[in-house]
């Protein structure tokens, strides 16, 4: 085994080993030269009396001290020779090192490991005295890859350290053209740091690199390969995202995070790929309030710009109101217009229905008015103002509108009476739909062949009728007209919303038309109208998929380029536009056809970015030399008598401890394994604790929640809160914690007798337990969670409980407040009944169900992790205030309650 170890040892500067030849001469010098004379302090009387000391000063240093000094000198010489254990030997031959780096959108996964590997190659080139050539497949400004010429290894290392992945595609063949222009002697060692993707240029690129020298292709692990997340599929209450990976070698689980524009996490879903699967689907089901906050969905671990799907207004829920004068608790008749409209709109978004005055009390993006709706003058005035502010009114014609044609809420002037097509006494026949206008939102729809119109309300001819017409019958008469009013739109369908006048309401085209009219509410008019609109860059994605401010070289993007042009250096993926019109420019849909190489060229055997760990022994030898020199200095002090016997013993103990501290690198295994004891020993301040439930998601939320609350306590109060601790109530010591946060989960089991005794002792000694039943987070109702709590807490010394009253100390221990919201609201807070006076009047048990930890939870950057519903940031602030009051209440006891005596005290002082 020792022989194998020696075979893995080499020296970066072997010529320095010649210094070992000087060790015999150094031995001779140390033996010949005597040490400094020893100085003794004694009175002259002893000299006169001829007394002699028993200790004699030798005429040379002791042999063991000489060996100690020689060992120190040998350690320094060996360190200067720079010994390496298990060094990589991947650069044979006399030619240079050539590095070709894929640094495009697909290279973000495992980027640090790639750079570490390549930097290791430059260090080996430095030891082998080789020059380096380096080229990347992209550039910062979109110009062809840069020819950096011949580089010294330290220069190449600096270039690698400055590289970052880009958020657009690279040009491998342009990089090959740069490499083919290099001139050098000998056979080069070519390393291609590949992104792991194939393509039409893969074989030609690899063969071109093989002509330069010995080629090694490096590919990422399957878990670091490129990932793309598509834009969501529209329609329905769910948002469905397709997720694609490049490798299908093994099963893989990828977590997706839905985030708001400020970075808050709204939801988390996981997708699982089968062993051979390349695509999977993630489904997010979000309430309308959260869906409208959604700004991006991304992989939990950074996998590049394509692994981020940006969401703009086009995918948000738009509240739609249907004017329906019938009773709200009745189902519309099967033949009524309201029935057909409701069946078509319910899958498309948030739908409400009722009288207009009730609908207008809420926020509506679109209002649909069937012909059966009778609009009063007050209704028209109300709708006109709403349209001017950006609303979209969709009206349907019918017998009522055919007679009342001048109500002011139609996009065009109408002809009274309408037009009848077909019938027993008529020569005309029902007409089909003609092609949709190319300037309308329906430009991509094909006219259905099974839809016929039997009756319509005709528009009066006008100069602008053609531009206002979005759909026509086969004879050219308008079927759908629209006009913009202020920031909103008025749209009229010139037939009924049921099957009385046409079969449009019976077709799938009816749903598609309504879907596009709903999209109209966020400013989408048509591809043609936005094609020439320049959208300035707002926030762009970097190569790791992070939203950053755009640089000076990023230019505006037109609506046409938004859908047709792939991202590049001048237009990276990101958000483009203004507050009024902002569009998501995603990368995934432009590169969705990526895949791993199907066949590798002859002589190409890809390797992973893994290398045997090279151990640099130089730091260890220098440390050993320093320790030996230190020991030599201490021994010299002893021999020269600068310390008395007592000081020698003390100094010897210090030296022994110092040597042990330097040479013992590993900690005590027992201490390392006992995490909780180590945590307790490190406590310095107030520590908030939570009960580990065994549910990983709940425990993460508790940890992050108490961490966020500790930050607030440290900023706003005199409490010095440390990092929170998760405790095992069956085994851990609880006496260190004044407050124990206990989230209740459905699968928690009853406590055993020993744990019950431990918790009762904890509460009897002054501890407080906050039971959070998390009613809405668990998907249950309050009664269900109460039963679970009763099952879990059976045997605990639970006092008589009552709801927090308006004068309870918890309402004024720091902030004045009456409600105690968390992530949710509505659950009352229960405390120990007022008659109890133990524990300084602090309730031993507090019970609620508003999921406070989720409201407090933040990540390492201080960003909230969970959405707070329905009050948003204001509700989160009140949740923090409740947390502050709770901690101050548990720490200060009845201090605030004593303030009720202040008036009497002041009166006595006045006397």
C-alpha positions in Angstrom: 0.0 0.0 0.0 2.9 2.4 0.8 4.3 1.6 -2.7 1.0 2.6 -4.3 1.0 5.8 -2.3 4.4 6.7 -3.5 3.3 6.0 -7.1 0.6 8.7 -6.8 3.1 11.3 -5.4 4.8 13.8 -7.7 6.5 17.2 -7.3 5.7 20.4 -9.2 9.2 21.8 -8.6 11.4 18.6 -8.2 14.7 20.5 -8.5 14.0 22.0 -5.0 14.7 18.5 -3.6 18.4 19.2 -4.2 18.2 21.2 -1.0 18.0 17.9 0.9 21.7 17.4 0.1 22.5 20.2 2.5 21.0 18.4 5.5 24.3 16.6 6.4 26.2 19.9 6.4 23.4 21.5 8.5 23.8 18.5 10.9 27.5 19.1 11.2 27.0 22.9 11.8 24.4 22.3 14.5 26.6 19.7 16.3 29.8 21.8 16.1 28.4 25.2 17.1 27.7 25.1 20.9 24.5 26.6 22.1 24.5 30.0 23.8 25.9 29.9 27.4 23.5 29.4 30.2 23.2 32.3 32.5 22.8 31.7 36.3 22.1 34.5 38.8 23.8 33.8 42.2 25.4 36.0 44.9 29.2 36.6 44.9 29.5 34.8 48.2 28.9 31.5 46.5 31.6 32.3 44.0 34.0 33.1 46.8 33.2 29.9 48.6 34.0 27.9 45.4 30.6 26.3 45.1 30.0 24.6 41.8 26.6 23.7 40.2 25.8 20.1 39.4 24.4 21.1 35.9 27.0 21.5 33.2 26.4 23.3 29.9 27.2 21.0 27.0 29.6 22.1 24.3 27.1 21.1 21.5 23.3 20.9 21.0 21.6 17.6 22.0 21.2 15.1 19.2 17.5 15.0 19.5 17.3 18.8 19.2 19.5 18.6 16.1 17.1 16.0 14.6 14.2 18.3 15.4 15.8 21.2 13.5 16.7 19.0 10.6 13.1 17.8 10.3 11.9 21.4 10.2 14.4 22.2 7.5 13.5 19.1 5.5 9.8 20.0 5.7 10.5 23.5 4.3 12.5 22.0 1.4 9.9 19.5 0.6 7.2 22.2 0.7 9.2 24.3 -1.8 9.3 21.3 -4.0 5.5 21.4 -4.1 4.5 17.8 -3.6 1.2 16.6 -5.0 -0.7 13.5 -4.1 -2.7 11.8 -6.9 -1.9 14.5 -9.4 -3.8 14.6 -12.7 -1.8 13.6 -15.7 -4.0 14.5 -18.7 -1.6 16.7 -20.7 0.8 14.4 -22.5 2.9 15.6 -25.4 4.6 18.9 -26.2 1.7 20.8 -27.6 -0.4 23.5 -25.9 -3.6 23.1 -24.0 -6.7 24.1 -26.0 -10.0 24.8 -24.1 -13.3 25.2 -26.0 -16.1 26.2 -23.7 -19.9 26.0 -24.4 -21.2 29.0 -22.3 -24.7 29.4 -23.8 -28.1 29.0 -22.1 -27.7 25.3 -21.6 -24.5 25.4 -19.6 -25.8 26.8 -16.3 -26.3 23.5 -14.5 -23.2 22.5 -12.7 -21.3 25.6 -13.9 -19.0 25.8 -10.9 -17.9 22.1 -11.3 -17.1 22.8 -14.9 -15.0 25.8 -14.1 -13.2 24.0 -11.3 -12.3 21.2 -13.7 -11.0 23.6 -16.4 -9.1 25.7 -13.9 -7.4 22.5 -12.7 -6.3 21.9 -16.3 -4.7 25.3 -16.5 -2.9 24.6 -13.2 -1.6 21.4 -14.7 -0.5 23.3 -17.8 1.3 25.7 -15.6 3.2 22.8 -14.0 4.0 21.4 -17.4 5.0 24.8 -18.8 2.4 24.7 -21.6 0.7 27.6 -23.3 -3.1 27.8 -23.4 -5.6 28.6 -26.2 -9.2 29.4 -25.1 -12.4 30.1 -27.0 -16.0 30.2 -26.0 -19.1 29.7 -28.2 -20.7 33.0 -27.3 -19.7 36.6 -26.6 -21.0 39.3 -24.3 -22.1 41.7 -27.1 -23.3 39.1 -29.7 -20.2 39.5 -32.0 -18.4 36.3 -33.2 -16.4 34.5 -30.5 -13.2 36.3 -29.5 -9.7 35.1 -30.5 -7.7 35.7 -27.3 -4.5 34.3 -28.9 -1.8 32.5 -26.9 -2.3 32.7 -23.1 -0.2 31.9 -20.2 -1.8 29.4 -17.8 -2.5 32.1 -15.2 -4.1 34.3 -17.8 -6.3 31.5 -19.0 -7.3 30.8 -15.3 -8.3 34.5 -14.9 -10.4 34.3 -18.1 -12.2 31.1 -16.8 -12.9 32.7 -13.5 -14.6 35.6 -15.2 -16.8 33.5 -17.5 -20.5 33.3 -16.9 -23.2 31.3 -18.9 -25.3 33.4 -21.3 -29.0 33.3 -21.8 -29.0 32.7 -25.6 -27.7 30.1 -28.0 -24.0 29.9 -28.9 -22.3 29.4 -32.3 -20.0 26.4 -32.2 -18.9 26.6 -35.8 -17.8 30.3 -35.3 -15.7 29.1 -32.4 -14.2 26.3 -34.6 -13.2 28.9 -37.2 -11.3 30.8 -34.5 -9.6 27.6 -33.3 -8.6 26.6 -36.9 -6.7 29.9 -37.2 -4.3 29.1 -34.3 -0.7 28.1 -35.0 1.4 26.0 -32.6 4.0 23.3 -32.5 3.5 19.8 -31.3 0.3 17.8 -30.7 -2.3 19.8 -28.7 -4.5 18.5 -25.9 -8.0 19.7 -26.8 -10.7 19.8 -24.2 -14.3 20.6 -25.2 -16.4 21.7 -22.2 -19.7 20.7 -23.8 -23.2 21.6 -22.7 -24.2 18.0 -23.4 -26.5 18.9 -26.4 -26.3 17.6 -29.9 -27.4 19.3 -33.0 -26.7 19.5 -36.7 -23.3 20.9 -36.1 -22.2 18.4 -33.4 -20.3 15.9 -35.6 -18.7 18.6 -37.8 -17.6 20.5 -34.7 -16.1 17.5 -33.0 -14.3 16.4 -36.1 -12.9 19.9 -36.6 -11.5 19.8 -33.0 -10.0 16.4 -33.6 -7.9 17.8 -36.3 -6.3 20.1 -33.8 -5.0 17.4 -31.5 -6.2 14.8 -29.0 -9.8 15.6 -28.2 -11.5 15.0 -24.8 -15.2 15.8 -24.7 -16.6 16.7 -21.3 -20.3 16.5 -20.6 -22.4 17.3 -17.5 -24.1 14.8 -15.3 -27.7 14.0 -16.1 -28.8 16.0 -13.1 -26.9 19.1 -14.3 -28.1 18.9 -18.0 -30.2 21.5 -19.6 -33.9 21.9 -18.6 -36.6 23.9 -20.2 -40.0 25.0 -18.7 -42.6 26.0 -21.3 -45.2 28.8 -21.1 -48.4 27.6 -19.4 -51.3 26.3 -21.3 -54.2 28.7 -21.1 -57.7 27.9 -20.1 -59.2 26.4 -17.0 -58.4 26.9 -13.3 -55.0 25.1 -13.6 -51.8 26.2 -15.1 -50.0 23.4 -16.9 -46.3 23.6 -17.6 -44.3 21.2 -19.7 -40.8 20.4 -18.4 -38.2 19.0 -20.7 -34.7 17.6 -20.0 -32.0 16.5 -22.4 -30.9 13.2 -20.8 -33.1 10.1 -20.2 -30.6 8.0 -18.4 -32.4 7.6 -15.1 -35.3 8.7 -13.0 -35.2 12.3 -11.8 -37.3 14.6 -9.7 -37.3 18.3 -10.4 -39.1 20.9 -8.2 -40.7 24.0 -9.6 -41.4 27.2 -7.7 -44.1 29.7 -8.6 -43.0 33.2 -7.7 -44.5 36.7 -7.6 -42.8 39.7 -9.2 -41.1 40.5 -5.9 -39.7 37.0 -5.6 -42.2 35.6 -3.1 -42.8 31.9 -3.4 -46.5 31.3 -4.2 -46.5 27.5 -4.7 -44.2 24.5 -5.2 -44.7 21.4 -7.3 -42.5 18.5 -8.2 -42.4 16.6 -11.5 -41.0 13.1 -11.8 -39.3 11.8 -15.0 -39.3 8.1 -15.7 -36.1 6.4 -16.6 -36.5 7.1 -20.3 -38.8 10.1 -20.2 -37.7 13.4 -21.5 -40.8 15.4 -20.8 -43.2 15.8 -17.8 -46.0 18.1 -16.8 -46.3 20.3 -13.7 -49.8 21.5 -12.7 -50.3 24.5 -10.5 -53.7 25.1 -9.0 -53.8 28.6 -7.6 -56.5 30.8 -6.2 -57.4 33.7 -8.5 -55.7 36.2 -6.2 -52.4 34.3 -6.2 -52.6 33.5 -9.9 -52.9 37.2 -10.7 -49.6 37.8 -8.7 -47.7 35.0 -10.6 -44.7 36.4 -12.5 -42.5 33.3 -13.1 -42.2 29.6 -12.6 -38.6 28.2 -12.3 -36.7 25.2 -11.2 -35.9 25.2 -7.5 -32.2 24.7 -8.4 -30.8 27.0 -11.1 -30.7 25.2 -14.5 -30.4 28.2 -16.8 -32.6 30.8 -18.5 -34.7 28.2 -20.3 -35.7 26.7 -16.9 -37.6 29.9 -16.1 -41.0 30.6 -17.6 -41.9 34.2 -17.3 -45.6 35.0 -16.9 -47.3 38.3 -18.1 -50.8 39.5 -18.2 -51.8 37.1 -20.9 -51.8 34.2 -18.4 -53.5 35.9 -15.5 -57.1 35.3 -14.5 -59.3 38.1 -15.6 -62.5 38.4 -13.6 -65.5 38.1 -16.0 -68.9 39.3 -15.0 -72.1 38.0 -16.7 -75.1 40.3 -16.3 -77.9 37.9 -15.3 -81.1 39.4 -13.9 -82.4 36.0 -12.7 -82.0 35.0 -9.0 -78.4 34.2 -8.1 -79.3 30.9 -6.5 -81.1 29.5 -9.5 -79.8 27.7 -12.5 -80.6 29.5 -15.8 -82.9 27.8 -18.2 -81.3 25.4 -20.7 -82.4 27.6 -23.6 -81.5 31.0 -22.1 -78.6 33.1 -23.2 -77.1 33.1 -19.7 -76.9 29.3 -19.7 -74.8 29.2 -23.0 -72.5 32.0 -21.9 -71.9 30.5 -18.4 -71.1 27.1 -19.9 -68.6 28.7 -22.3 -67.0 31.0 -19.7 -66.6 28.8 -16.6 -63.5 26.9 -17.9 -61.8 30.2 -18.9 -61.4 32.0 -15.7 -63.0 33.6 -12.7 -66.7 34.1 -13.5 -69.3 35.9 -11.5 -72.9 36.6 -12.4 -75.7 38.7 -11.2 -77.3 42.2 -11.7 -74.9 44.8 -13.0 -74.9 46.9 -9.7 -73.6 43.9 -7.8 -71.0 43.0 -10.4 -69.6 46.5 -10.4 -68.9 46.3 -6.7 -66.1 43.9 -7.5 -63.2 44.1 -9.9 -64.2 43.0 -13.4 -62.0 42.8 -16.5 -64.8 41.8 -18.9 -68.6 42.2 -18.6 -70.8 40.1 -20.9 -74.3 41.5 -21.6 -76.7 39.1 -23.3 -79.6 40.7 -25.3 -82.0 39.6 -22.5 -80.3 42.2 -20.3 -82.2 45.5 -20.0 -79.8 48.4 -19.5 -81.1 51.5 -17.8 -79.6 55.0 -18.4 -77.8 54.6 -15.0 -76.4 51.3 -16.2 -75.1 52.8 -19.4 -73.5 55.7 -17.6 -71.8 53.3 -15.2 -70.6 51.0 -18.0 -69.3 53.9 -20.1 -67.0 55.1 -17.2 -65.8 51.5 -16.6 -65.0 51.0 -20.3 -63.0 54.3 -20.4 -60.8 53.0 -17.6 -60.0 49.8 -19.4 -62.9 47.4 -19.2 -64.2 45.3 -22.1 -67.9 45.1 -22.7 -69.1 42.1 -24.8 -72.7 42.5 -26.0 -74.9 40.1 -27.9 -77.7 41.2 -30.3 -81.2 40.0 -30.2 -84.8 41.1 -30.4 -84.3 43.8 -27.7 -81.3 45.4 -29.4 -82.9 45.1 -32.8 -85.5 47.7 -31.6 -83.4 49.8 -29.2 -80.5 50.5 -31.5 -79.5 53.9 -30.1 -78.4 53.0 -26.6 -74.8 54.4 -27.1 -73.1 51.2 -26.1 -72.5 49.6 -29.5 -69.3 49.9 -31.6 -71.2 50.8 -34.8 -74.6 52.3 -35.7 -77.2 49.6 -36.2 -80.2 49.2 -38.6 -83.5 48.7 -36.8 -85.3 45.4 -37.2 -82.5 43.0 -38.1 -82.2 40.6 -41.0 -83.7 37.2 -41.3 -81.8 34.5 -43.4 -83.8 31.4 -44.5 -87.3 30.3 -43.7 -90.3 28.8 -45.5 -91.4 32.1 -47.1 -87.9 33.5 -47.9 -85.6 33.0 -50.9 -82.5 33.4 -48.7 -80.7 30.6 -46.9 -78.7 30.7 -43.6 -75.1 31.8 -44.1 -71.9 30.4 -42.8 -69.0 32.4 -41.4 -66.4 33.9 -43.7 -62.7 34.4 -43.0 -61.8 36.3 -39.8 -60.1 39.7 -40.2 -56.4 39.5 -40.1 -56.3 42.6 -37.8 -58.6 40.9 -35.2 -57.8 38.8 -32.2 -59.4 35.9 -34.2 -56.8 36.0 -37.0 -55.5 32.5 -36.2 -58.9 30.9 -36.1 -60.4 29.0 -39.0 -64.0 29.7 -39.8 -66.1 26.7 -38.7 -68.0 24.9 -41.4 -70.8 23.7 -39.1 -72.0 27.2 -37.9 -74.8 28.9 -39.7 -76.5 32.2 -38.9 -80.3 32.5 -39.4 -80.7 36.1 -38.2 -78.5 39.1 -37.4 -78.6 42.8 -36.6 -77.1 44.7 -39.5 -74.7 47.6 -39.2 -75.2 50.8 -41.0 -72.5 51.5 -43.6 -69.8 53.9 -42.6 -66.3 54.8 -43.6 -64.7 53.0 -40.6 -67.0 49.9 -40.7 -64.4 47.8 -42.4 -61.7 48.5 -39.7 -64.2 47.8 -36.9 -65.4 44.5 -38.3 -63.6 41.4 -36.9 -65.8 38.7 -38.2 -68.1 38.5 -41.3 -70.6 36.2 -42.9 -69.9 34.7 -46.3 -71.7 37.6 -47.9 -69.5 40.2 -46.1 -72.0 41.5 -43.6 -70.5 42.1 -40.1 -71.0 39.4 -37.5 -68.6 40.8 -34.8 -67.7 44.5 -34.6 -65.5 46.3 -32.0 -64.4 49.8 -31.2 -62.0 51.2 -28.6 -63.3 53.6 -26.0 -60.6 55.2 -23.9 -58.5 52.4 -22.6 -61.3 49.8 -23.0 -63.3 48.1 -25.7 -67.0 47.7 -26.8 -67.5 44.4 -28.7 -70.8 43.4 -30.3 -71.8 40.0 -31.6 -74.6 40.7 -34.1 -76.5 37.6 -33.2 -77.8 36.0 -30.0 -75.8 34.1 -27.3 -78.1 31.1 -27.6 -79.3 29.0 -30.5 -82.3 31.2 -31.4 -80.6 33.1 -34.2 -77.5 31.0 -35.0 -75.7 27.8 -34.1 -72.5 29.7 -33.1 -73.2 29.1 -29.4 -73.3 25.3 -30.0 -69.7 25.3 -31.5 -66.3 25.2 -30.0 -65.5 28.4 -31.9 -67.9 30.2 -29.5 -65.6 29.4 -26.6 -62.4 30.4 -28.6 -64.0 33.7 -29.5 -64.9 34.5 -25.9 -61.4 33.4 -24.8 -59.8 35.9 -27.1 -62.1 38.6 -26.1 -61.1 38.0 -22.5 -57.5 38.3 -23.5 -58.4 41.7 -25.0 -58.9 43.0 -21.5 -55.1 43.2 -20.9 -54.3 45.3 -23.9 -53.8 42.6 -26.5 -55.3 43.8 -29.7 -53.7 41.8 -32.5 -50.3 40.7 -33.7 -50.4 43.3 -36.5 -51.2 46.2 -34.2 -48.3 45.3 -31.8 -45.8 44.3 -34.5 -44.5 47.8 -34.9 -44.6 48.7 -31.1 -41.2 48.9 -29.6 -41.1 47.4 -26.1 -38.1 48.6 -24.0 -36.3 46.1 -21.8 -37.5 46.1 -18.2 -35.8 43.1 -16.5 -33.8 40.4 -18.3 -32.7 36.9 -17.4 -29.0 36.1 -17.0 -27.4 32.8 -17.8 -28.4 31.3 -14.5 -32.0 32.3 -14.9 -31.9 35.3 -12.5 -33.9 38.5 -13.3 -31.4 41.4 -13.5 -31.4 45.0 -14.8 -30.7 45.2 -18.5 -27.3 46.4 -19.6 -26.6 49.3 -21.9 -26.3 47.1 -25.0 -29.8 45.6 -24.6 -32.2 47.2 -27.1 -36.0 47.4 -27.4 -38.0 44.6 -28.9 -40.9 44.8 -31.3 -44.0 42.8 -31.1 -43.1 40.9 -34.2 -39.7 40.0 -32.9 -41.3 38.9 -29.6 -42.8 35.9 -31.3 -40.4 35.3 -34.2 -36.9 36.1 -33.2 -34.9 33.9 -30.8 -33.2 35.6 -27.8 -29.7 37.0 -28.5 -27.1 39.3 -26.9 -29.0 42.4 -27.8 -32.4 41.0 -26.8 -32.0 38.4 -24.0 -35.1 36.7 -22.5 -36.9 38.7 -19.9 -39.7 41.2 -19.5 -40.1 43.9 -22.1 -42.4 46.9 -22.1 -43.9 49.3 -19.6 -46.3 49.2 -16.7 -49.2 49.6 -19.1 -48.0 46.9 -21.6 -45.4 44.4 -20.4 -44.6 41.2 -22.3 -42.7 38.0 -21.3 -40.0 37.0 -23.7 -39.2 33.4 -22.9 -36.3 31.3 -24.2 -37.8 27.8 -23.8 -40.2 27.9 -26.7 -37.4 29.0 -29.1 -35.0 26.1 -28.1 -37.6 23.4 -27.2 -36.3 20.9 -29.7 -32.9 20.4 -27.9 -31.7 16.9 -27.2 -28.5 15.0 -26.3 -26.3 13.7 -29.1 -27.7 10.7 -30.9 -24.3 9.4 -32.2 -20.8 10.4 -31.2 -18.1 10.7 -33.9 -15.4 8.0 -34.1 -12.8 8.5 -31.4 -15.1 10.6 -29.2 -15.8 9.1 -25.8 -17.5 11.8 -23.5 -16.3 12.1 -19.9 -18.0 13.7 -16.9 -16.7 16.8 -15.2 -15.1 14.6 -12.5 -11.4 14.1 -11.7 -9.5 12.3 -9.0 -8.9 14.7 -6.1 -5.4 16.1 -6.2 -4.1 16.8 -2.7 -1.5 19.6 -2.4 0.8 18.6 0.4 2.6 22.0 0.5 0.3 23.6 3.1 0.6 20.6 5.4 4.4 20.6 5.2 4.7 24.3 5.9 2.4 23.8 8.9 4.5 20.9 10.2 7.7 23.1 9.8 6.1 25.9 11.7 5.1 23.5 14.6 8.6 22.1 14.7 10.1 25.6 14.8 7.7 26.5 17.6 8.7 23.3 19.6 12.4 24.2 19.0 11.9 27.6 20.4 10.2 26.3 23.6 12.9 23.7 24.1 15.6 26.3 23.7 13.9 28.4 26.4 14.0 25.4 28.8 17.6 24.6 28.1 18.8 28.2 28.6 17.0 28.5 31.9 14.7 31.4 31.1 11.8 29.8 33.0 11.6 28.4 36.5 10.4 24.8 37.2 6.8 25.9 37.8 6.7 28.0 34.6 8.3 25.0 32.8 5.4 22.8 33.7 2.9 25.4 32.7 4.6 26.2 29.4 4.9 22.5 28.7 1.2 22.1 29.1 0.5 25.0 26.8 2.9 23.6 24.2 1.2 20.2 24.4 -2.2 21.7 23.9 -1.0 23.8 21.0 0.6 20.8 19.2 -2.5 18.8 19.7 -4.7 21.6 18.4 -2.6 21.9 15.2 -2.3 18.2 14.5 -5.8 17.0 15.4 -7.9 18.0 12.4 -10.9 15.9 13.0 -13.5 16.9 15.7 -14.6 14.5 18.4 -17.0 12.1 16.6 -19.3 11.9 19.6 -19.7 15.7 19.7 -20.1 15.8 15.9 -22.9 13.3 16.1 -24.8 15.0 18.9 -26.1 18.0 17.0 -28.6 19.1 19.6 -26.1 19.3 22.4 -23.7 21.3 20.2 -26.6 23.6 19.3 -27.5 24.2 23.0 -23.8 24.9 23.9 -23.8 27.6 21.2 -26.9 29.4 22.4 -26.3 33.0 23.1 -29.7 34.8 23.4 -33.4 33.9 23.2 -34.0 30.8 21.1 -37.3 30.1 19.5 -38.0 26.4 19.1 -40.5 24.4 17.0 -41.6 20.8 17.2 -40.3 18.6 14.4 -43.3 16.8 13.1 -41.7 14.5 10.6 -43.4 16.3 7.7 -40.4 17.8 5.7 -42.5 20.7 4.2 -44.1 21.7 7.5 -40.7 21.5 9.3 -39.1 23.7 6.6 -41.9 26.2 7.0 -41.5 26.3 10.8 -37.7 26.8 10.6 -38.1 29.6 8.0 -41.0 31.1 9.9 -39.2 31.4 13.3 -36.1 32.6 11.5 -38.1 35.4 9.9 -39.7 36.2 13.3 -36.3 36.3 14.9 -35.1 38.9 12.4 -38.1 41.1 13.2 -37.5 40.7 16.9 -33.9 41.7 16.5 -34.7 44.8 14.4 -37.7 46.1 16.5 -37.2 45.0 20.1 -34.5 44.5 22.7 -34.9 40.7 22.4 -31.6 39.1 21.0 -33.1 36.2 19.2 -30.8 33.4 17.9 -31.4 31.0 15.1 -34.4 28.8 15.7 -34.0 25.2 16.7 -36.1 22.2 15.8 -36.7 19.9 18.8 -37.6 16.2 19.2 -40.1 16.3 22.0 -39.4 12.7 22.8 -35.7 13.1 23.5 -34.4 16.7 23.5 -34.1 18.9 26.5 -36.9 21.6 26.5 -35.9 23.8 29.4 -33.8 26.1 27.2 -36.8 27.4 25.3 -39.4 29.9 26.6 -41.7 29.3 23.6 -42.4 26.1 21.7 -44.2 26.4 18.3 -46.1 23.2 17.5 -47.8 22.9 14.0 -50.4 20.2 13.9 -50.4 17.8 11.0 -53.0 15.2 10.1 -50.6 12.2 10.6 -49.3 13.1 14.1 -49.7 10.3 16.6 -50.7 10.5 20.3 -47.9 11.1 22.8 -46.4 8.4 24.9 -46.5 8.7 28.7 -42.8 9.8 29.0 -43.3 12.6 26.5 -46.4 13.7 28.2 -44.5 14.0 31.5 -41.7 15.9 29.8 -44.1 18.4 28.3 -46.1 18.9 31.5 -42.8 19.6 33.3 -41.9 22.1 30.6 -45.2 24.0 31.0 -45.1 23.8 34.8 -41.6 25.4 34.8 -42.8 28.4 32.8 -42.7 27.2 29.2 -45.5 28.1 26.7 -46.7 26.0 23.8 -48.3 27.6 20.8 -50.5 24.9 19.0 -51.1 26.0 15.4 -53.8 23.8 13.8 -53.2 25.4 10.4 -56.8 24.9 9.5 -56.8 26.1 5.8 -53.2 24.9 5.1 -54.2 21.3 5.8 -57.2 21.5 3.6 -59.5 20.6 6.5 -61.9 22.6 8.6 -61.5 23.8 12.1 -63.4 20.9 13.7 -61.2 18.3 12.0 -58.1 20.0 13.2 -59.4 20.4 16.7 -60.1 16.7 16.9 -56.5 16.0 15.7 -55.2 18.4 18.4 -57.3 16.6 21.1 -55.8 13.3 20.0 -52.2 14.5 20.0 -52.5 16.4 23.3 -54.3 13.7 25.2 -52.7 13.5 28.7 -51.2 17.0 28.7 -52.1 19.3 31.6 -54.2 21.7 29.4 -55.9 24.4 31.5 -59.3 25.8 31.0 -59.3 27.8 27.8 -61.0 31.0 26.6 -60.8 33.2 23.5 -58.4 36.2 23.8 -60.4 39.1 25.0 -60.0 42.8 24.1 -58.1 43.5 27.3 -55.8 40.5 27.3 -52.1 41.1 27.7 -51.5 39.5 24.3 -53.3 42.4 22.7 -50.9 45.0 24.1 -47.6 43.3 25.1 -45.8 45.3 22.4 -48.2 46.4 19.7 -51.9 47.3 20.2 -53.9 44.8 18.2 -57.2 42.9 18.4 -56.8 40.4 15.5 -54.1 37.8 15.1 -53.8 36.8 11.4 -51.2 34.5 10.0 -51.1 33.2 6.4 -54.8 32.9 6.8 -57.4 34.7 8.9 -60.6 33.8 10.7 -59.4 31.3 13.3 -59.8 32.5 16.9 -56.9 32.4 19.4 -57.5 30.6 22.7 -55.5 31.2 25.9 -55.6 30.0 29.4 -58.7 31.3 31.3 -58.2 34.5 33.3 -58.7 32.9 36.6 -55.4 31.0 36.4 -52.5 32.9 38.1 -49.6 30.4 37.7 -46.5 31.1 35.5 -46.7 34.8 36.2 -50.1 34.9 34.5 -48.6 33.7 31.2 -50.8 31.1 29.5 -49.1 27.7 29.4 -51.0 26.9 26.2 -52.1 29.1 23.2 -54.2 27.6 20.4 -55.0 29.0 17.0 -55.1 28.0 13.4 -53.9 30.8 11.1 -50.6 29.1 10.1 -48.4 31.8 11.5 -45.1 30.2 10.6 -45.9 30.4 6.9 -46.7 34.1 7.2 -43.4 34.7 9.1 -41.3 32.5 6.8 -38.5 34.1 4.8 -35.5 32.7 2.8 -31.8 33.5 3.3 -32.3 36.9 1.5 -35.2 37.9 3.7 -37.8 37.4 0.9 -41.2 35.9 2.0 -41.7 32.3 1.0 -45.5 32.0 1.1 -48.3 34.1 0.0 -50.6 35.7 2.6 -54.3 35.6 1.8 -56.4 37.7 1.5 -54.7 40.7 3.0 -51.2 40.5 1.4 -48.4 42.6 2.8 -50.6 44.3 5.4 -51.7 41.0 6.7 -48.1 39.8 6.9 -47.2 42.8 8.9 -50.0 42.1 11.4 -48.8 38.5 11.6 -45.3 39.7 12.5 -46.8 42.0 15.1 -48.6 39.1 16.6 -45.4 37.2 16.7 -43.6 40.0 18.5 -46.5 40.3 21.0 -46.4 36.6 21.6 -42.7 36.5 22.4 -42.8 39.6 24.6 -45.8 38.1 26.4 -44.0 34.8 27.1 -40.8 36.7 28.3 -42.3 39.5 30.4 -45.3 37.8 31.9 -47.8 40.1 33.6 -45.7 43.2 33.2 -48.1 44.8 30.8 -51.1 43.7 32.9 -49.6 45.6 35.9 -50.2 48.8 34.0 -53.8 48.7 35.0 -52.7 50.0 38.4 -50.9 53.0 36.9 -53.8 55.5 37.5 -54.0 54.5 41.2 -50.2 54.8 41.6 -50.1 58.2 39.9 -53.0 59.4 42.2 -51.1 58.4 45.3 -47.9 60.0 44.1 -49.9 63.2 43.5 -51.0 63.2 47.1 
